[in-house]
């Protein structure tokens, strides 16, 4: 099948171009939003890891103190 030329009114062509620009702008905005969400997620993951480390350290210290309290002859 041979390719036939497509004729479009200039006004409709301008509308299509404007619509494409709007779509591209919204796509860029969505990409920026996704990048920000990803950054926030990484910061959140880092903070959660810090909290987990701190809790483990506290748990170890509590365990040591508890063990010492149950074995008074070590004092």
C-alpha positions as CSV (number, residue, x, y, z in Angstrom):
1,X,0.0,0.0,0.0
2,X,1.5,3.3,-1.1
3,X,1.8,6.0,1.5
4,X,-0.5,8.9,0.8
5,X,0.1,12.4,2.0
6,X,-2.0,13.5,5.0
7,X,-3.5,16.9,4.9
8,X,-4.3,18.7,8.1
9,X,-5.7,22.1,8.7
10,X,-3.1,24.5,10.1
11,X,-5.2,25.3,13.1
12,X,-5.5,21.6,13.9
13,X,-1.7,21.2,13.4
14,X,-1.1,24.0,15.8
15,X,-3.4,22.3,18.3
16,X,-1.5,19.0,17.9
17,X,1.8,20.8,18.4
18,X,0.5,22.5,21.5
19,X,-0.8,19.3,22.9
20,X,2.5,17.6,22.3
21,X,4.3,20.4,24.1
22,X,1.9,20.0,27.0
23,X,2.5,16.3,27.1
24,X,6.3,16.7,27.0
25,X,6.1,19.3,29.8
26,X,4.0,17.0,32.0
27,X,6.3,14.1,31.3
28,X,9.3,16.2,32.5
29,X,7.4,17.3,35.6
30,X,6.5,13.6,36.3
31,X,10.2,12.6,35.9
32,X,11.2,15.4,38.3
33,X,8.6,14.3,40.8
34,X,9.8,10.7,40.5
35,X,13.4,11.7,41.1
36,X,12.4,13.7,44.2
37,X,10.4,10.7,45.5
38,X,13.4,8.4,44.9
39,X,15.7,10.9,46.7
40,X,13.3,11.0,49.7
41,X,13.1,7.2,49.7
42,X,16.9,6.9,49.8
43,X,17.0,9.4,52.7
44,X,14.3,7.5,54.5
45,X,16.1,4.2,54.0
46,X,19.3,5.7,55.4
47,X,17.5,7.0,58.4
48,X,15.7,3.7,59.0
49,X,19.1,2.0,58.9
50,X,20.5,4.4,61.4
51,X,17.6,3.7,63.7
52,X,18.0,0.0,63.3
53,X,21.7,0.3,64.2
54,X,20.9,2.4,67.2
55,X,18.3,0.0,68.4
56,X,20.6,-3.0,68.0
57,X,23.3,-1.2,70.0
58,X,20.8,-0.4,72.8
59,X,19.6,-4.0,72.8
60,X,23.2,-5.2,73.1
61,X,23.8,-2.8,76.0
62,X,20.6,-3.8,77.8
63,X,21.5,-7.5,77.3
64,X,24.9,-6.9,78.9
65,X,23.4,-5.0,81.8
66,X,20.8,-7.7,82.3
67,X,23.4,-10.4,82.3
68,X,25.5,-8.5,84.8
69,X,22.5,-8.1,87.1
70,X,21.7,-11.8,87.0
71,X,25.3,-12.7,87.8
72,X,26.2,-10.4,90.8
73,X,29.4,-12.4,91.6
74,X,31.1,-10.8,88.6
75,X,31.0,-7.3,90.3
